[in-house]
Amino acid sequence: MIVDWQRVKSELRNAGLRVLVFALLSVPAAVSAADSLSATSFIKTSGTEFTVDGRPFFVTGVNNHYLTYGSQDEVTRVLEDAVAMGANVVRIFLQPVIGSPDGSIATIWNWRLEADASNLAVRGTYLLSWDPRTNGMAINDGAKGMQKVDFLIAEAGKRRLRLIIGFLDFWNYTGGAQQMRAWYGSRDESTFFFEDPRTKRDYKSWVSHVVQRVNPLTGLAYRDDPTIMAWELMNEGNAQPEALRLAWTAEMSAYVKSLDSNHLVSSGNANILKKLSDLTIPSLDFGTWHGYPLYYDLTVQQFNDMITEFCQLAARAKKPVLLEEFGYARSNRDFAEAYGMWLDTLTRNRNCAGWIVWRLVSRQDSGHYPVDEYDQFDVHNDGSALWNILKAATARATQTRETSRALELSPQVP
């Protein structure tokens, strides 16, 4: 087939993103959530991009905090809504963590709360606890434990969605690292967990258990399942001082790599104040940062400039960098303009690897969406302005990257 590439390029510039042209010409393109390859191959990296089978994989994703303890219906509703939005990645972290089930070792948060799953009602679910009989950590592999994670992974795989899984949460909303340091009587929220030999041992035991667990619903060990895009050491693991955080991150990321050579590893840190100081650690495959402009007293434009800055840091490190949490309250009159600007910047900058919005929530078993009066970051599949902006952005991201990739592969015409 003889192709006039000069004419094709000209038409693309004049008429916008016409990816059908490239499909007809059989040019390799970026991978979307609907692509069958995305379900069968592990995600890798190439410079500042994620790839699958050598093709760009630009992340358009959602966070959700209750998928490891919600009901099966609540889980599948979120996954279906992620597909409806056009997302290709869902980010979660493994929780809850409690004291002891019999109450002899205190749980530092209200794990008996009566509420919706989104509002932290776990309905008896926990993954980790303290066992007074053995005087040590216990892992719950039961129906209200790791079997919920098994279900989540299997259902995500059926929908060709990828998962980024954090091994733990730093915060005490459902226990996290704060509950694990409390097992040993510590009140030090920032240092103890990351330096005490006992908590470091517990963390490694947990990681080893998760990575090597065989999912009875898929027949695959977690470390062999391509549905999992990446492991994250911890959601916002704010160890202090910074030298301790970097040392712990280097040690634990190397440990994960020693158990699992298939999956990418990142820190999961917010990384906004120190600006990706952990990105130089060799055993981290990509960088993460979390951006909430009003929390850092930034204007919409200043945050947009920060996106460009962080993508430049990716280019310098030759690793992908992912904006994996961000949000802007719906009560801001310019919220639609803000999301549109940021998503466009992320999509157009070839050094940006993608975005994961905080947070997609779906109807609870009560039949209602969660109440979101404080942060106002929640995303619903409700035809709202924010939903339509995100849905359009996922489609535009795939199209833009496909077009850019095709032009790169086209013959150079004087």
N, C-alpha and C positions, 0 to 999 in steps of 0.2 A: 504494500500500500504506500503510495507516494503522498506525503503530507507537506503542505505549505505552512511551515511552522511560523514564519513571519506573519502570515495572515491570521493564524490562530491566535498568536500573542496580541496582535492588534485588536482582534475582536474581543478578546478577554478584557483588555484595558478599556475598551469603549463600552462594552455591555455588562461588565461586572463579572460575577462568579458563575461561570457556566461549566460546572463539573461534568455534565453529561458528555461534553466533547471529549474529555479525557477518558471517561468510561468506554466510549465507543472506540477510542484509540488504544485501549488496553494498557494504559500507563499506570504503573503501581501508584497507589494513593494512600493517604492517611487512613488509619483504621477507625471505624465508627463502632458504636455499641452494637450495631446490627450485623457486623461482619463476622462470619463464622470463624475466622482465624482467631478472633479475640477470645474464643472459648477454649482453644486447644494448645496455645503456646504461651510460654512464660514471657512476661514483660522484661525487657532489658533496657540498657541505656546506650546512647551514642552521642557523645558530646553533651550538649544541653537538651537533648531530646530523649523522651522515652520511645522505645520501639517494640514492635512485635513482628517477628519474622523479617526483621530488617526494614520494616515500614514504620513511619512516624505514628506514635500513639499520643495524641494530645489529650490531656486529662480534662474532662468536663464532668465534675462530680458533685456529690452531696455528702454532707455529714449527717449522721443520726446517732443519738446517744442511748436509745433504749432497745436496740435490736438484739442485744444479748440477753434480755430478760422479759421483753414483751411477749404477748401471746403469739401463736403461729399466725393468726389472722392479722394481727398488728404488724408482724414482720412482713408478711407477703403484701400487705397494702403499701408499705413503704417501698418495697422493691418494685412493685407495679408502677407506682408513681414515679420512681426514678427512671424506669424505662419510658414512661409517657413523656417525661421531660427531655429524653434523649441523652441522659447521663450515661457514662461508661464506667464510673468508679463510685463506690460507696465506702466512706471511711467510718470505722468504728473503733472502740477500744473495749478490752475485755473487762467486764465487771458484772456483778458486784463482789465486794470483799467485806466479810463481816468479822466479828469477834468469834465467839463459839456459838453453835446453834442452841445449846442449852442455856446460854446467857451467863455462864460462869466467868467468861471473859467478855468484857463489855464491847458492844458495837458502838462506835463513836458517832454514828448517824442513825436516823430513824428508819430502820429497815423493815419495820412493821407498819409503815405509813399506808393509810387507806386513801388512794387517789388513782389517777390515770397513770399509765406507764410513763408517759412523757414527763409527769411531775414526780418521778422517782419512786413510784410504788412498784416494788420488784416481786411482790406476791410469793415470797418464800424462796425466790431464786438467789443463789450465790455460787460463785465459782471457787472462791478461796475462803478458808476459815482457819481458826485455831482449834486444834484438837487437844483437849486437856489430858486425854489418856496417854498420848505419845509426847505431850509437851512440845508440839511442833506444828508446822503448817500442814493443812489437809486440803486436797483438791477434790472437788465434787464432780464426779463423772456421771452423775445421775440425770434423771429427767428434768430436774430443776437446776441443772448445772451445765456441764459441757455438752450435753445432748442438745441444748438450745443453740449452741454455736455450730454443732454439726448441721442442724436444720438450716440455719442461716446460710452457711457456706453452700450447702446443696441447692437451696432455692435460688441463691444468687447465680450459681453456675447454670442453672436451667434457663436463666434470663440473659445469659452472656454478659453479666455484670462482673466487674473486678472489685475486689475488696482490698482496702488498706487496713490492716489490723494492728492496733496498738496493744502491746502485751498488758498494759496497765495504765491507769489514770493517776496523775499526781494528786488531784484534788480529792477531797473527802466526801463529795456529794453522794457517792455510793461506795465509800470506803477507800479504794485505791491504795496508793503508797502510804497515805496517812494512817489507814487502819493497820497496815503491816508493821509500821514502826510502833504503833500503839500496843501491838501484841507484846512488845518488849518493855513497855512502860515508859517509852520516850514521848516527850512533848515537843521535841525539836522537829519542826516541820520541813526544814530546808537542808539539813546536813546528815542527820542520823541514818536515814534510809540508805543514803548513797555511800556511806563509809563503814557502817557496822558490818562485821563479817557475817553475822547471822542473817541480816536482811539481804545482803548480797548473795548469800547461799540460797535463801528462799527464792529470790528473783531468778537465779539461774535454774533452780529446780523447776520452777513454773515454766520458764521458757522452754526447757528441754521437754517437759511434758506436752506442751502445746504443739511444738514443732513436730514431734514424733507421733502424735496422736493419730490413729487411723479412724477416719470417719466411716461409720458403718453404713451410712446412706450413699456414699460414693465409692467406698472401697479403697480410697486413697488416703495415705498419710498426708497430713496438712502440708508437710514440706514438699510433697510431690503433686500438689494440686495447683494448676495454673489459674484457677479462679482467684486465688490470693495473688494480688499484684505485688504487695510489699509488706514487710513487718516494720513496725515502729516501736522503738524501745519503750516509750512512754508518752502519753499526751501531756505536753507542757511540763516536762520534768525539771522543775526549777530548783535544781541543787545550787547551794551557795557554800563557799565562794565559786566563782567561775572556773577556777582551776580544777576544783573537785568535779564539777559538771562535765568538763571536757575529759577528765581522766576516766570517770565512770562511763561516759558515752563511748570512749575508745575501747574500754575493756569489754563492755557488754555487746557492742556491735560486732567485735571480733568473735565473741563467744557465739552469737547467733549465726554468723558466717561459718563457724566451725561445724555447726549442726545442719546447716541448710545452704547448699551452694546454688539452689535454684532461684531463690527469691531475692529481690532487692531489700535493702535495709536502710532506714533513716532514723533520725533521732525523735521526730515528732515534736520538737521544741518550737516554741513561739518565735524565737530567734529574731525578734524585732529590735530589741535594745542593743544587743551585741552584733546585730546584722550578720547572721550566718557564720558566727565564729567557729562552729563545729564542722563546717563544710570541708575543711582540709583534712579531716580524719579519714585515712585511707579506707577503712571498713564501712564508711557511710557512702551509699551509692548516689544519693540525691539529698538536696536541702529542702527544708520546710520553713515556712513562716506564717504567722497568723496576724491578720490585720483588721483592726476595728478603729477607724479614724477618730471617732469622738473620744475613745478611751485615751488616745495619745494626743488630743488637742490638735488634730490635723484637719485642714479643709479637704473638700472633695478633690480639688486639683493637687494639693500637696500629697495626698495619698496616691493619686495617679502617677505623680512623679516618683514616688517611692517604689511603685511597681516596676517602673523602668530601671530604677537603681538596683533593685534586687535581681532583675534579669541580667543586668550587666555583671553583677557578682557571679552569676551562673556562668557567663561566658568566660570570666577570668579563671574560674575553677575548673571549667570544662566538665561540669556536671549539671544535670537538670535541677531546677529549683521550682518548687510547687507552692503556690499560695493556697494552703489547704484549710484555712478558716478565714472567713471575712463576713462582715455583715454591717448593715446600715439601717437604722430604724425606719419603719414605714411612715412614722409621723413626720419625718423630714420632708418638706415640700419638694425637695430636689432629689428624692431617693431614686426615682426612676432614671433620671439623667445620670446620677452617680453610678448606679449599677451598669448602665449602658456604656458609659465612658470606660470604666475599669475593665469590663469584659472585652471591649474592643481593643484596648491597649494590650491586654494579655494575649489576645488572639493574634494580633498583627506583629507583635515582637517575636522574631524567630528564636530568641534566647529564652523566652518564657515557655515553661513546660505544661502549664495548665492551671486550673483552679478548682476548688472544692468549696461550695458555699455552705455557710452555717445558717440554718440547718433545715433539712426536709423532714417534716412531720406529717403524718396522715391521720385519718380518723381513728380514734381510739375505739376500744370495744364498747364504750359508752355511746358511740355513734356521733360523737362531737370531735372537732379539732381541739387540741390543747389551747388553753388560755395563754396568751403571750402578751401581757400588758407591760412588762418591764423592758426587756431588750427590744422586742418587736422585730426580731430577725427571722421568725419562722416563715418557711416557704410551704404553701399548700397547693395541691392540684385543684385549684378552684377557679381558674380562668382570670385571676387577678392580674394587675399590671406587672407585679414582680414575677409571677409564674410565666407570663407571656414573654417577658424580657429574657428570663433564663432559658426558656424553651427555644427562643429564636437564637440565643447565643450559642447553644450547643450545636444547632444546625449550621450556623455561620462559621463556627470554629472548624468543623469538619470540612466544609467547602473551601474555606480560606487555606487551610493546610494542604488540601488536595491540589488546589490550583498552584500553590507555591511549589509543592513537590514536583508536579508535572512540568512546570517551567524549568526547574532545575535539571530535570532529566531530558528535556528536549534538546535537539541539536542546536548548537550555537550558530545563529545566522548573523552575518555582518549587518 
